[in-house]
């Protein structure tokens, strides 16, 4: 007998079913054949369209790096690409890495183990922070979200051992932390600490980490932009610290002290004194040592890499370490991703593809404009503001014209160890970031997080721009070999998804230049909240892979998916396209498999719903879906019309 779950399609969409009918489960009917054959590579936690493309691009770039290294290919004239290759070679030199063992970290580890009191920590705070040692809070400089032409100083919490504050509340937290603790002990022993010291450090570290996590915001909380923008005067900010000499620390980091600091996690600031003080010194010290060894073990010998694998296995279900050459590529890419991306874009992304994608973006923007004009729930005044924002969206396609001058400052030395080079590079990045405080924001930069060799697309609310790196502009998202309708269901929907982020529950708080500003009438905003709430309710609690989806955590992405697919369908209708192809390509781009560990881990903090549901639930809200495939009440994909959500 059939059971109808209605939301998300029939059955658990993460369970392959080659007999599934499209009317019952769009995702499974489209992808089950592929899913049955697909295998997760042993050094990965998932396989999907994005990962397949990543494997292909990585191989291509790895071949090129090897050719440059052996002089089989001439190095193209791209500033600082030579440094990326030098770093790749250093990372690949396992003879040296294995010979060196723990030697490269000896001095730095010593600095940490010889901290003898809280006042010692206080005295060295500035140098510890600038040296890229783990620090119990973070300071960073980026655009002021209420005046994005200028930079501001932000204060927030720092990394913790489990990936998100929400993960600490899960029943698996203690088990994962005990794997982490055991791994930390192993790494410290390898580094030369005694058994007893390693044990004590690891146990202190876990204690500190648990206290830290208590006051950290979860990803779900961080999604609330209005709540992360809290302006403190310098005096108010400093008064939260009575143990740490924050005034001396800030003066030494910033010769021109800012008058105000934006605090992203006020609760964390409120408890900062309770976290960092002379009583908690030993725990803090243990946490700094363990974070240090855990962060850098991967840059030492193969023995260290292997000893640092247990936690990766436990939390993401990885079966194998990355092969040495892929690992070396990842290291070069972690420092010089923008440069390698520039090389990738200039070499593999043609003018034709750029022109095609640009044309597609303009098509999607035009459909968006029509939809905003025809929108029935916006008042004229808010509609005008929305159109102003839409028209002001800047496009970043393929690869940037130029990258930050940061890379001119990073030096790579072949006579130094891989570890020393990486620490030095990170130190340069920290100093460079701090030096931007009183400088204007350069909005033309793409930034470190969006290199052209990354398979993803982005909307940045503080720039009001959308970025499509060269890497995503190919099969399965886009291909000149495919029909317009197929490309609309792929890259077209992705483009409209990014545009919709300008109008999702987060993006809607930012104006056309990227400032947090309310451009809504009160009534319109109330209506928008009501619609967003309906989208939360639609997703909340749907079971996928045996786990419940969090509607609130994923609402921004779900609103974007709904807008993305709606606009793709509307555009296809205008062009007399084949709607079946649009829906099926949409379902195809979300095909994927992941390890149970990874699924369990990301469900707690990933703002994206499980990919199976992204495919199905967005389609369920679109009326054309029902007519296109003749879906009737009683079918697994059927959703009663009053339950369908229409926003943009
Ligand atoms: Zn998104």
Boltz pocket constraint, residues with backbone or C-beta under 6 A from the ligand:
constraints:
  - pocket:
      binder: B
      contacts: [[A, 457], [A, 497], [A, 498], [A, 501], [A, 556], [A, 557], [A, 560]]
      max_distance: 6.0
